[in-house]
Amino acid sequence: MNELIKGIKDHRSIRNFSDTPVEDSLIDEILQAAQAMPNSINGQQSSVIVIKNKETKREIAKLAGNQTWIDDAPVFLVFVMDFYKTDLAAKKNQIQQAIHESIEGTMVGTFDAGLQMGATIIAAESMGLGIVPIGGVRRNPQEMITLLNLPEYTFPVAGLAVGYPKGESHQKPRLPFETFRHFETYQKDGLEAAIEEYDKQMELYLAEIGRPQEGNWSKYTSNIYQYVYYPNVYSALKDQKFSNDK
Ligand SMILES: Cc1cc2nc3c(=O)[nH]c(=O)nc-3n(C[C@H](O)[C@H](O)[C@H](O)COP(=O)(O)O)c2cc1C
């Protein structure tokens, strides 16, 4: 196994950060790696907002549901779906942009932002930094949009808290590999048994790290997925002109 793959496989989310600042040049190097990722039609429908201002981070931590690690991390990145720049390209050519009105557009923009966050994570971890992604930026999306001054045709997809890790961290086990890698066609056989096995593994893991109240994977996940936990996303998308009706 090469060093890069070893590093990727060692990932764990970090929610305890030291006060050590992160150099601007390091953040730029990491984000240049992110920008090198492939993207749909080379439309480059994404942007990243780098936030170091303590008050802004504190406000985001609140908007994200009092996630204190956003406050504690020296840097917070927001990955933005961005069809504002492509709209400028359309205007330059006297063409009316329509893609932002479609679910396809939202999938393209969020997928590209996700790829870039993936590269950011790998690059940051390779430099000894710790990260935790934050979907909580979509908890109060309209307030996030106002706070970051996001123009029409843009949307905050996810955040990433970045800093040097403090204390020990645990690596969370994943579902059995066979539930993830399917040969040729989707394989339903064996999924229930694999989930059963993983639930037991997660129970042991959660007891070991002192969070038995989370139950296991199926309990934890289904408890969350019985609700639409960020109900304001759709209306905030529409306000940003992502009508998602085509
Ligand atoms: C898109 C995305 C959004 C996430 N949002 C949050 C969040 O708001 N708060 C948080 O503490 N962790 C968040 N996480 C971290 C996940 O909980 C974590 O990746 C998952 O439990 C697996 O644990 P691991 O990263 O330590 O392997 C998010 C992860 C992703 C990929």
The ligand as a Gaussian input file, in Angstrom:
#p B3LYP/6-31G(d) Opt

LIG

0 1
 C      -21.056000      16.166000       4.105000
 C      -20.753000      15.859000       5.570000
 C      -21.377000      16.591000       6.551000
 C      -21.057000      16.389000       7.895000
 N      -21.609000      17.188000       8.848000
 C      -21.182000      17.106000      10.136000
 C      -21.591000      18.071000      11.094000
 O      -22.377000      18.989000      10.827000
 N      -21.091000      17.957000      12.353000
 C      -20.203000      16.980000      12.704000
 O      -19.772000      16.954000      13.859000
 N      -19.788000      16.044000      11.815000
 C      -20.246000      16.095000      10.535000
 N      -19.780000      15.206000       9.592000
 C      -18.800000      14.178000       9.992000
 C      -19.422000      12.784000      10.010000
 O      -20.233000      12.656000      11.155000
 C      -18.301000      11.729000      10.014000
 O      -17.547000      11.854000       8.827000
 C      -18.867000      10.312000      10.101000
 O      -19.489000      10.106000      11.338000
 C      -17.748000       9.281000       9.961000
 O      -16.761000       9.491000      10.955000
 P      -15.233000       9.755000      10.575000
 O      -15.170000      10.912000       9.641000
 O      -14.535000      10.027000      11.886000
 O      -14.736000       8.497000       9.926000
 C      -20.129000      15.365000       8.253000
 C      -19.538000      14.595000       7.242000
 C      -19.834000      14.852000       5.925000
 C      -19.124000      14.057000       4.845000

